[in-house]
Amino acid sequence: MLDLKFSAEQEMLRETVRGVCATTSPLRVVRELEDDPIGYSPDLWKQLAHLDLIGLQLPEEYGGSGMTALEGVVVYEEFGRSLAPSPHFVSSVLSGGALARSGSDEMKSEWLPKMVGGEAILTPAWLEPENGFGPNGIQLRAVPDGAGFLLTGVKRHVGFARAASRLVVLARTGDGRDDVDLFLVDPNAEGVTLTQHLTIASDAQYRIDLDRVRVTAADRIGAPGTGWATWDAVMHEGIILAAAQAVGGSQYAMDITVQYAKDRHQFDKPLGAFQALAHYLADGTTAVDGAEVLVHEAAWAGSVDRDISKLAPMAKLFACNTYRQVTATAQQIFGGIGFTLEFDIQLFFRRAKQLQISWWDTRYLEELVAAAVLDAPR
């Protein structure tokens, strides 16, 4: 039975994460870390490790907490409210999820405990220039060479690559649509070049050039040809947390905008007293509440092993579109000063757009939802 009410323990988790973010990663620190090559707060990362939150959803036998998507949503809503700059999503959720799902026992034993303890960061190298989000977008080649492979190609938008111990590289091993494998690659290996991107969110993203980078068969995550299936499953689980991050950011953006509409007076009355602006705020509040319910339903479905092939992309699509719209409206209510660096709303406005186009963009999410609806058995 669907129950979207959080337990007392989950609410305690929320308060804990909110407190940690407030003390170790306030918006002042977010500003300081913009365009930083490492891109995250060591203090926040240490606290997350101390509280066993890095391995929140990773298996307990490797030091993780083994929690469900519901606890993940609680944590990521708080990450969204605080704009917490951390490699948690790329390392623990996506890379750790891929290892936990398909990695060998030796690979999991080597890397998962280090990741849970905050000693190692892994990040996926997935997207390529001029290529899409689907399996056909993977054109970087893994060419057989003796007992291993040589990787040649370019990856873009690789988060926190400078801080990473290993890259999880998606590479094509055949000509079939799904002939894709995942490989662990040392970012310091010969033939790997890192170039930092400057992004709208001012986070730590990199272009990765690989020129005949050697990997062994033991570096492959999972059986040959299973890489895309692993990645697609991990992404469906991960985008629920990205959607939760959008919900948290939307809620905070609405909070500060409503407060500004109460405090700022024009023609001897607060901005919120003007009907047009009040209606925009009402629409925004309604959309944010709807996004929250959808995200919580998707997380609940995942926590009880129900199909999330439709709910997960729906949650990411609606939550990120809402985040983008809410922050755009907030900018208009704040007026010109909302775009200045001194005001917080511009931080959320910029990150809302980047989150909307990252980890499957609007068009790809719409295609996934359409396929889930139209291809479903009648």
C-alpha positions as CSV (number, residue, x, y, z in Angstrom):
1,M,0.0,0.0,0.0
2,L,1.3,3.4,-1.0
3,D,2.4,5.4,2.1
4,L,4.2,8.7,1.5
5,K,4.5,9.7,5.1
6,F,8.1,9.6,6.4
7,S,8.9,7.8,9.6
8,A,10.4,9.4,12.7
9,E,13.8,7.9,11.8
10,Q,13.7,9.4,8.3
11,E,12.8,12.8,9.7
12,M,15.7,12.5,12.1
13,L,17.9,11.8,9.1
14,R,16.6,14.9,7.4
15,E,17.4,17.1,10.3
16,T,20.9,15.6,10.6
17,V,21.7,16.2,6.9
18,R,20.3,19.7,7.1
19,G,22.4,20.5,10.1
20,V,25.6,19.1,8.5
21,C,25.0,21.1,5.3
22,A,24.3,24.2,7.3
23,T,27.5,24.0,9.4
24,T,30.0,22.6,6.8
25,S,28.6,23.8,3.5
26,P,26.6,27.0,3.9
27,L,26.0,29.1,0.7
28,R,29.1,31.1,1.5
29,V,31.2,27.9,0.9
30,V,29.1,27.2,-2.2
31,R,30.2,30.5,-3.6
32,E,33.8,29.9,-2.6
33,L,33.9,26.6,-4.5
34,E,32.5,27.9,-7.8
35,D,34.9,26.9,-10.6
36,D,37.2,25.2,-8.1
37,P,39.1,22.4,-9.8
38,I,38.3,20.0,-7.0
39,G,34.8,21.3,-6.4
40,Y,33.7,20.0,-3.1
41,S,34.1,20.7,0.6
42,P,36.5,18.3,2.4
43,D,34.7,19.1,5.7
44,L,31.3,18.1,4.3
45,W,32.8,15.0,2.8
46,K,34.4,14.0,6.1
47,Q,31.1,14.6,8.0
48,L,29.1,12.5,5.5
49,A,31.6,9.7,5.9
50,H,31.5,10.0,9.7
51,L,27.7,9.7,9.7
52,D,27.8,6.7,7.3
53,L,26.0,8.8,4.6
54,I,28.4,8.3,1.8
55,G,27.4,4.7,1.5
56,L,23.8,5.4,2.2
57,Q,22.4,2.9,-0.4
58,L,25.5,0.7,-0.8
59,P,25.5,-2.9,0.5
60,E,26.1,-3.3,4.3
61,E,28.7,-6.1,3.7
62,Y,31.0,-3.5,2.2
63,G,30.5,-0.9,4.9
64,G,27.4,0.8,3.4
65,S,24.2,1.5,5.2
66,G,22.0,-0.5,2.8
67,M,19.1,2.0,3.0
68,T,16.3,2.5,0.4
69,A,15.5,5.2,-2.2
70,L,13.2,6.8,0.4
71,E,16.2,7.6,2.7
72,G,18.1,8.7,-0.5
73,V,15.3,11.1,-1.3
74,V,15.4,12.6,2.2
75,V,19.2,13.2,1.9
76,Y,19.0,14.6,-1.6
77,E,16.2,17.0,-0.9
78,E,18.5,18.5,1.8
79,F,21.4,18.5,-0.7
80,G,19.2,20.5,-3.1
81,R,18.1,23.0,-0.4
82,S,21.7,23.7,0.5
83,L,23.3,23.3,-3.0
84,A,25.8,21.1,-1.2
85,P,28.8,20.7,-3.6
86,S,29.8,17.0,-3.2
87,P,30.7,14.0,-5.4
88,H,28.1,11.9,-3.7
89,F,25.9,11.5,-6.7
90,V,28.6,10.6,-9.2
91,S,30.6,8.4,-6.8
92,S,28.2,6.7,-4.3
93,V,25.0,6.7,-6.4
94,L,26.1,6.1,-10.0
95,S,29.6,4.6,-9.8
96,G,29.0,2.8,-6.5
97,G,25.7,1.6,-7.8
98,A,27.3,0.1,-10.9
99,L,29.9,-1.7,-8.9
100,A,27.4,-3.0,-6.4
101,R,25.2,-4.3,-9.2
102,S,27.7,-5.8,-11.6
103,G,31.3,-5.6,-10.2
104,S,33.3,-8.7,-9.4
105,D,33.7,-9.7,-5.7
106,E,37.3,-8.6,-5.9
107,M,36.4,-5.2,-7.4
108,K,33.7,-4.6,-4.8
109,S,35.9,-5.6,-2.0
110,E,38.7,-3.3,-3.2
111,W,36.6,-0.2,-4.0
112,L,33.3,0.0,-2.1
113,P,34.8,0.1,1.4
114,K,37.1,2.9,0.3
115,M,34.2,4.8,-1.3
116,V,32.0,4.4,1.8
117,G,34.8,5.7,4.1
118,G,35.4,8.7,1.9
119,E,38.9,7.6,0.9
120,A,38.1,7.1,-2.8
121,I,35.9,8.8,-5.3
122,L,34.8,7.3,-8.5
123,T,33.0,9.2,-11.3
124,P,31.4,8.1,-14.6
125,A,32.8,9.2,-17.9
126,W,29.8,8.8,-20.1
127,L,28.7,11.6,-22.5
128,E,30.6,12.4,-25.7
129,P,30.8,15.4,-28.0
130,E,27.8,15.6,-30.4
131,N,26.4,12.3,-29.2
132,G,23.2,11.6,-27.3
133,F,22.2,10.0,-24.0
134,G,21.3,6.6,-25.4
135,P,23.5,3.6,-26.1
136,N,24.2,4.8,-29.7
137,G,25.8,7.9,-28.1
138,I,28.7,5.7,-26.8
139,Q,31.3,5.7,-29.6
140,L,34.5,5.7,-27.6
141,R,36.1,2.4,-28.6
142,A,37.6,-0.3,-26.5
143,V,39.8,-2.2,-29.0
144,P,41.1,-5.7,-27.9
145,D,44.8,-5.7,-27.4
146,G,46.3,-8.9,-26.0
147,A,44.7,-9.7,-22.7
148,G,43.2,-6.3,-22.4
149,F,41.8,-3.3,-24.3
150,L,43.0,0.1,-25.6
151,L,40.5,3.0,-25.0
152,T,40.5,5.9,-27.5
153,G,38.0,8.7,-27.6
154,V,36.6,11.8,-25.8
155,K,34.3,12.2,-22.8
156,R,32.7,15.4,-21.6
157,H,30.9,16.6,-18.5
158,V,32.8,14.3,-16.2
159,G,32.1,15.5,-12.7
160,F,34.9,15.8,-10.1
161,A,37.4,14.0,-12.3
162,R,40.3,15.8,-10.8
163,A,39.5,14.3,-7.4
164,A,38.6,10.9,-8.7
165,S,40.6,7.7,-7.9
166,R,39.1,6.0,-10.9
167,L,36.9,6.8,-13.9
168,V,34.0,4.5,-14.8
169,V,34.3,4.7,-18.6
170,L,31.5,3.6,-20.9
171,A,33.1,2.2,-24.0
172,R,31.9,0.5,-27.2
173,T,33.2,-3.1,-27.6
174,G,31.1,-4.0,-30.7
175,D,28.8,-2.7,-33.4
176,G,25.5,-3.8,-31.9
177,R,23.3,-1.1,-30.2
178,D,24.0,-2.3,-26.7
179,D,27.6,-3.5,-27.2
180,V,28.8,-1.3,-24.4
181,D,31.0,-2.1,-21.4
182,L,32.1,-0.3,-18.3
183,F,35.8,0.0,-17.4
184,L,37.6,1.3,-14.4
185,V,40.3,3.7,-15.6
186,D,43.0,5.5,-13.6
187,P,42.7,9.2,-14.4
188,N,46.5,9.5,-13.9
189,A,47.2,6.7,-16.4
190,E,49.3,7.3,-19.5
191,G,47.2,8.7,-22.4
192,V,44.5,10.3,-20.1
193,T,44.2,14.1,-20.4
194,L,41.8,16.2,-18.1
195,T,40.6,19.6,-19.1
196,Q,38.3,21.6,-16.9
197,H,34.9,22.8,-18.2
198,L,33.4,26.1,-17.1
199,T,29.7,25.5,-16.7
200,I,26.6,27.4,-15.9
201,A,26.6,25.9,-12.4
202,S,30.3,26.6,-11.9
203,D,30.8,23.1,-10.7
204,A,33.8,20.8,-11.3
205,Q,33.3,19.2,-14.7
206,Y,36.0,17.9,-17.1
207,R,36.6,16.9,-20.6
208,I,38.5,13.6,-20.7
209,D,40.7,12.7,-23.7
210,L,41.8,9.0,-23.9
211,D,44.5,8.1,-26.3
212,R,45.2,4.4,-26.4
213,V,44.7,4.0,-22.7
214,R,45.3,0.4,-21.6
215,V,42.9,-1.5,-19.3
216,T,42.8,-5.1,-18.4
217,A,40.0,-7.6,-18.5
218,A,39.9,-7.4,-14.7
219,D,39.0,-3.7,-15.1
220,R,35.7,-4.4,-16.8
221,I,32.6,-4.1,-14.6
222,G,30.4,-7.0,-15.2
223,A,30.2,-9.6,-18.0
224,P,31.1,-8.6,-21.6
225,G,28.3,-6.7,-23.3
226,T,26.3,-6.0,-20.1
227,G,27.6,-2.4,-19.5
228,W,24.6,-0.6,-21.0
229,A,22.1,-2.7,-19.1
230,T,23.9,-1.9,-15.9
231,W,24.2,1.8,-16.6
232,D,20.6,2.1,-17.6
233,A,19.4,0.4,-14.4
234,V,21.7,2.6,-12.3
235,M,20.5,5.7,-14.0
236,H,16.8,4.9,-13.5
237,E,17.5,4.6,-9.8
238,G,19.8,7.6,-9.7
239,I,17.6,10.1,-11.4
240,I,15.0,9.7,-8.6
241,L,17.6,11.3,-6.3
242,A,18.4,14.0,-8.9
243,A,14.7,14.8,-8.9
244,A,14.7,14.9,-5.2
245,Q,17.6,17.4,-5.4
246,A,15.5,19.5,-7.7
247,V,12.6,19.4,-5.3
248,G,14.8,20.6,-2.4
249,G,16.2,23.4,-4.5
250,S,12.7,24.4,-5.6
251,Q,11.4,24.5,-2.0
252,Y,14.2,26.7,-0.8
253,A,13.9,29.0,-3.9
254,M,10.2,29.4,-3.2
255,D,10.8,30.1,0.5
256,I,13.2,32.9,-0.1
257,T,11.1,34.3,-2.9
258,V,7.9,34.3,-0.8
259,Q,9.8,36.0,2.0
260,Y,11.1,38.7,-0.4
261,A,7.6,39.2,-1.7
262,K,6.5,39.9,1.8
263,D,9.4,42.2,2.7
264,R,9.8,44.2,-0.5
265,H,7.3,47.1,-0.8
266,Q,6.2,48.9,-3.9
267,F,3.5,51.6,-4.0
268,D,3.2,51.3,-0.2
269,K,2.3,47.6,-0.2
270,P,4.3,44.3,-0.3
271,L,5.0,42.8,-3.7
272,G,3.0,39.7,-2.7
273,A,-0.1,41.9,-2.5
274,F,-0.2,42.3,-6.3
275,Q,-2.5,39.7,-7.7
276,A,-0.3,38.8,-10.7
277,L,2.7,38.1,-8.5
278,A,0.6,36.2,-6.0
279,H,-0.8,34.0,-8.7
280,Y,2.7,33.2,-9.9
281,L,3.7,32.2,-6.4
282,A,0.6,30.1,-6.0
283,D,1.3,28.3,-9.3
284,G,4.9,27.7,-8.2
285,T,3.9,26.3,-4.8
286,T,1.4,24.0,-6.4
287,A,4.0,22.7,-8.9
288,V,6.6,22.1,-6.2
289,D,4.1,20.2,-4.1
290,G,3.2,18.1,-7.1
291,A,6.9,17.4,-7.9
292,E,7.5,16.4,-4.3
293,V,4.6,13.8,-4.3
294,L,5.8,12.4,-7.7
295,V,9.4,12.0,-6.5
296,H,8.3,10.4,-3.2
297,E,6.1,7.9,-5.1
298,A,8.9,7.0,-7.4
299,A,11.2,6.5,-4.4
300,W,8.6,4.4,-2.7
301,A,8.1,2.2,-5.8
302,G,11.9,1.7,-6.0
303,S,12.0,0.8,-2.3
304,V,9.5,-2.0,-2.7
305,D,11.0,-3.3,-5.9
306,R,8.2,-2.1,-8.2
307,D,8.8,-1.1,-11.8
308,I,10.2,2.5,-12.0
309,S,10.8,2.6,-15.8
310,K,8.0,5.2,-16.1
311,L,7.9,6.8,-12.6
312,A,11.7,7.6,-12.4
313,P,11.9,9.6,-15.7
314,M,8.5,11.2,-14.9
315,A,9.9,12.4,-11.6
316,K,13.1,13.8,-13.0
317,L,11.2,15.4,-15.9
318,F,8.6,17.1,-13.8
319,A,10.8,18.0,-10.8
320,C,13.6,19.6,-13.0
321,N,11.1,21.5,-15.2
322,T,9.5,22.8,-12.0
323,Y,12.8,23.8,-10.5
324,R,13.7,25.7,-13.7
325,Q,10.3,27.4,-13.9
326,V,10.2,28.3,-10.2
327,T,13.7,29.9,-10.2
328,A,13.0,31.7,-13.4
329,T,9.9,33.3,-11.9
330,A,11.7,34.0,-8.7
331,Q,14.3,36.0,-10.7
332,Q,11.5,38.1,-12.2
333,I,10.1,38.8,-8.7
334,F,13.4,39.7,-7.3
335,G,14.0,41.9,-10.3
336,G,17.4,43.0,-11.5
337,I,19.1,42.6,-8.2
338,G,18.2,38.9,-8.3
339,F,20.9,38.4,-10.9
340,T,23.6,40.0,-8.8
341,L,26.2,37.8,-7.1
342,E,25.2,39.0,-3.6
343,F,21.7,37.4,-3.9
344,D,21.2,33.7,-3.4
345,I,18.5,33.2,-5.9
346,Q,20.9,33.3,-8.9
347,L,22.8,30.3,-7.4
348,F,19.6,28.3,-7.6
349,F,18.6,29.7,-11.0
350,R,21.9,28.6,-12.6
351,R,21.9,25.1,-11.0
352,A,18.3,24.5,-11.9
353,K,19.1,24.8,-15.6
354,Q,22.1,22.6,-15.4
355,L,20.3,19.9,-13.4
356,Q,17.5,20.0,-16.0
357,I,19.9,19.2,-18.9
358,S,22.1,16.8,-16.9
359,W,21.6,13.0,-16.3
360,W,19.1,12.7,-19.1
361,D,17.6,15.9,-20.4
362,T,14.0,16.8,-21.1
363,R,13.7,15.3,-24.5
364,Y,15.3,12.0,-23.6
365,L,13.1,11.7,-20.5
366,E,10.0,12.4,-22.6
367,E,11.1,9.6,-24.9
368,L,11.5,7.2,-21.9
369,V,8.0,8.1,-20.5
370,A,6.4,7.8,-24.0
371,A,8.0,4.4,-24.5
372,A,6.8,3.2,-21.1
373,V,3.3,4.4,-21.8
374,L,3.0,3.4,-25.5
375,D,4.8,0.1,-25.3
376,A,3.1,-1.1,-22.1
377,P,0.9,-4.2,-22.5
378,R,-2.8,-3.4,-22.8
